[in-house]
Amino acid sequence: MSGRGKVKAGIAAAFIAFAAWCLSAPPATAHPHVWIDMRTELIFDDQGRIEAVGIVWTFDEFYSAFAMEGASRMEKGYDEEWLAGLAEINLQNLAEWDYFTELTFGGETAALGTALDGKSAWDDETGRLSLSFRVPVETPQLPTAASAAKLRVYDPSYYISIDYEKADPVRLTGKVPEGCDAKSETPNVENVWIGLPETAFTDPDSRLGANFATIVTVTCPPGS
């Protein structure tokens, strides 16, 4: 087995077992066990359409330690081959759930492609692991007032809590039409729990985590 193959084999079993539990946790007992701080960017193409969503996740210290168990420790940080293998395994296993990414235009869900540019990085100062990647939009669209883009990134089971960082959480990049604007709305967690119907906890398809997800709305002026 090649060195890369050994790296992948070493991390695959642990991650797959962990991911399977996260993604199949029953809503009735689901509550966050992993916390992620996130930044996103809506990437515009040369025609002023949203063509991709860029995402950076920074995992909590506990999960970061779990994910790096067995990795080769270097003088500073961890083995780059291990980190590359970890990013690859992460994205392979998240593909079935569209990388926890939901993008709509005018209320219609946009089809997403296979994630690109996956990269895991370790921060020695904070002791935290991060994962960055880019999710392409199969049919790029212009987010007008009549067809606003709405982005939510969440774990349906709510086993993983994904919250935006306070500093520079959302960016518009690429050839952004003049006058485009991004606004975010974060639900009050306590109010969400109070208002949830019983089916949110008993129906395995309830997508519990969606209720807690921040919604980023992007609009551009007509004629942009």
C-alpha positions as CSV (number, residue, x, y, z in Angstrom):
1,M,0.0,0.0,0.0
2,S,1.3,3.5,-0.9
3,G,2.0,6.1,1.8
4,R,-1.1,8.0,0.7
5,G,-3.1,4.8,0.9
6,K,-1.9,4.1,4.4
7,V,-2.9,7.6,5.5
8,K,-6.4,7.2,4.1
9,A,-6.8,3.8,5.6
10,G,-5.7,5.1,9.0
11,I,-8.3,7.9,9.1
12,A,-11.1,6.4,7.1
13,A,-12.5,4.0,9.7
14,A,-12.6,6.5,12.5
15,F,-14.2,9.3,10.4
16,I,-16.7,7.1,8.7
17,A,-17.9,5.7,12.0
18,F,-18.2,9.2,13.4
19,A,-19.9,10.6,10.3
20,A,-22.4,7.7,10.3
21,W,-23.4,8.5,13.9
22,C,-23.7,12.2,13.3
23,L,-25.8,11.9,10.2
24,S,-28.1,9.2,11.5
25,A,-28.7,10.5,15.0
26,P,-32.4,10.4,15.8
27,P,-34.0,13.8,16.1
28,A,-35.6,12.9,19.4
29,T,-32.2,12.7,21.1
30,A,-30.2,15.0,18.9
31,H,-28.4,17.9,20.3
32,P,-25.0,19.3,19.4
33,H,-21.9,17.2,20.2
34,V,-19.6,19.0,17.7
35,W,-19.3,22.7,17.2
36,I,-18.1,24.4,14.0
37,D,-17.2,28.1,13.5
38,M,-17.8,29.0,9.9
39,R,-17.1,31.6,7.2
40,T,-18.7,31.5,3.8
41,E,-18.4,33.4,0.5
42,L,-20.8,33.7,-2.4
43,I,-18.6,33.5,-5.5
44,F,-19.8,35.4,-8.6
45,D,-18.7,34.6,-12.2
46,D,-17.8,37.0,-15.0
47,Q,-21.5,37.4,-15.8
48,G,-22.4,38.5,-12.3
49,R,-24.0,35.2,-11.4
50,I,-23.4,33.1,-8.2
51,E,-21.4,30.2,-9.4
52,A,-20.1,28.7,-6.2
53,V,-20.2,28.8,-2.4
54,G,-16.9,28.9,-0.6
55,I,-16.9,27.4,3.0
56,V,-14.4,27.4,5.8
57,W,-15.2,25.3,8.9
58,T,-13.1,25.5,12.1
59,F,-13.9,22.5,14.4
60,D,-14.0,22.6,18.2
61,E,-11.0,21.5,20.1
62,F,-12.5,18.1,21.1
63,Y,-13.4,17.0,17.6
64,S,-10.1,18.4,16.3
65,A,-8.2,16.1,18.6
66,F,-10.4,13.2,17.7
67,A,-9.9,13.8,14.0
68,M,-6.1,13.9,14.3
69,E,-5.7,10.8,16.5
70,G,-3.0,8.7,14.9
71,A,-1.6,11.4,12.7
72,S,2.1,12.0,12.5
73,R,3.1,15.0,14.5
74,M,5.7,17.3,12.9
75,E,7.9,19.9,14.5
76,K,5.1,22.4,13.7
77,G,1.6,21.0,13.0
78,Y,0.8,17.7,11.4
79,D,1.9,15.7,8.3
80,E,0.6,17.4,5.2
81,E,-0.2,14.1,3.5
82,W,-2.4,13.1,6.5
83,L,-4.2,16.5,6.3
84,A,-4.8,16.1,2.6
85,G,-6.2,12.6,3.1
86,L,-8.5,13.8,5.9
87,A,-9.9,16.5,3.7
88,E,-10.5,14.0,0.9
89,I,-12.3,11.6,3.2
90,N,-14.4,14.3,4.8
91,L,-15.7,15.6,1.5
92,Q,-16.3,12.1,0.1
93,N,-18.6,11.4,3.1
94,L,-20.3,14.7,3.0
95,A,-21.1,14.6,-0.7
96,E,-24.4,12.6,-0.1
97,W,-25.7,15.5,2.0
98,D,-24.5,18.3,-0.4
99,Y,-21.8,19.2,2.1
100,F,-24.5,20.4,4.5
101,T,-25.1,23.2,2.0
102,E,-28.5,24.5,0.9
103,L,-28.7,27.3,-1.7
104,T,-32.0,28.5,-3.2
105,F,-32.9,31.1,-5.8
106,G,-36.4,32.5,-5.5
107,G,-37.3,29.5,-3.3
108,E,-36.1,26.9,-5.8
109,T,-33.3,24.7,-4.6
110,A,-30.2,25.0,-6.7
111,A,-28.4,21.8,-7.7
112,L,-24.8,21.7,-6.4
113,G,-21.8,19.9,-7.9
114,T,-18.9,18.1,-6.3
115,A,-16.8,20.0,-3.9
116,L,-13.5,21.4,-5.1
117,D,-10.2,22.7,-3.5
118,G,-10.7,20.7,-0.3
119,K,-8.0,21.5,2.3
120,S,-7.5,20.6,6.0
121,A,-5.3,22.8,8.1
122,W,-4.1,22.6,11.7
123,D,-3.6,25.7,13.9
124,D,-1.0,25.0,16.6
125,E,-2.0,28.1,18.5
126,T,-5.6,27.2,19.0
127,G,-5.3,23.5,18.7
128,R,-8.1,23.4,16.1
129,L,-8.6,21.8,12.8
130,S,-10.2,23.5,9.8
131,L,-11.6,22.4,6.5
132,S,-12.1,24.7,3.5
133,F,-13.7,23.8,0.2
134,R,-15.7,25.2,-2.7
135,V,-19.1,23.9,-3.8
136,P,-20.0,24.7,-7.4
137,V,-23.6,25.7,-8.5
138,E,-24.5,23.6,-11.5
139,T,-26.5,26.4,-13.0
140,P,-25.2,29.8,-12.0
141,Q,-27.8,32.5,-11.4
142,L,-28.1,36.2,-10.7
143,P,-29.8,36.8,-7.3
144,T,-32.3,39.6,-8.0
145,A,-35.0,40.9,-5.6
146,A,-37.5,38.6,-7.4
147,S,-35.2,35.7,-7.2
148,A,-33.1,36.2,-4.1
149,A,-30.4,33.7,-3.2
150,K,-30.7,32.2,0.3
151,L,-27.9,30.2,1.8
152,R,-28.1,27.8,4.8
153,V,-25.3,25.5,6.0
154,Y,-26.4,23.0,8.6
155,D,-26.3,19.4,9.8
156,P,-29.9,18.0,9.4
157,S,-29.6,15.9,12.5
158,Y,-28.3,18.9,14.6
159,Y,-25.6,16.6,16.0
160,I,-23.2,19.2,14.7
161,S,-23.9,22.9,15.4
162,I,-22.6,25.2,12.7
163,D,-22.4,28.9,13.5
164,Y,-20.9,31.9,11.8
165,E,-17.7,33.5,13.1
166,K,-18.3,37.0,14.4
167,A,-15.5,38.6,12.3
168,D,-16.1,38.8,8.5
169,P,-18.5,35.8,8.4
170,V,-19.9,36.3,4.9
171,R,-18.2,37.7,1.8
172,L,-19.2,38.3,-1.8
173,T,-16.3,37.7,-4.2
174,G,-15.6,37.5,-7.9
175,K,-17.3,39.9,-10.3
176,V,-20.0,41.1,-8.0
177,P,-22.6,43.4,-9.6
178,E,-22.7,46.9,-8.2
179,G,-25.4,47.2,-5.5
180,C,-25.5,43.6,-4.5
181,D,-26.1,43.1,-0.8
182,A,-25.9,40.2,1.7
183,K,-27.9,40.1,4.9
184,S,-28.0,37.3,7.5
185,E,-30.6,36.3,10.0
186,T,-29.8,34.0,12.9
187,P,-32.6,32.3,14.8
188,N,-32.8,32.7,18.6
189,V,-32.0,29.1,19.7
190,E,-34.2,29.3,22.8
191,N,-37.2,30.5,20.9
192,V,-36.7,27.8,18.3
193,W,-36.8,25.0,20.9
194,I,-40.0,26.4,22.3
195,G,-41.7,26.7,19.0
196,L,-40.8,23.3,17.5
197,P,-43.6,20.8,16.9
198,E,-43.4,17.3,18.3
199,T,-42.8,15.9,14.8
200,A,-39.4,17.7,14.8
201,F,-38.2,15.2,17.3
202,T,-40.1,12.1,16.1
203,D,-39.8,12.3,12.4
204,P,-36.4,11.1,11.1
205,D,-36.9,13.3,8.0
206,S,-37.7,16.5,9.9
207,R,-34.3,18.1,9.2
208,L,-34.1,19.4,12.8
209,G,-30.9,21.3,12.2
210,A,-32.5,23.6,9.5
211,N,-34.5,25.3,12.3
212,F,-31.3,26.6,13.9
213,A,-29.4,27.6,10.7
214,T,-28.5,31.2,9.9
215,I,-30.0,32.3,6.6
216,V,-27.9,34.5,4.4
217,T,-29.9,36.4,1.8
218,V,-28.2,37.9,-1.3
219,T,-29.9,40.3,-3.7
220,C,-28.7,42.4,-6.6
221,P,-30.5,45.4,-8.3
222,P,-32.6,44.7,-11.4
223,G,-30.5,44.9,-14.6
224,S,-27.3,44.1,-12.8
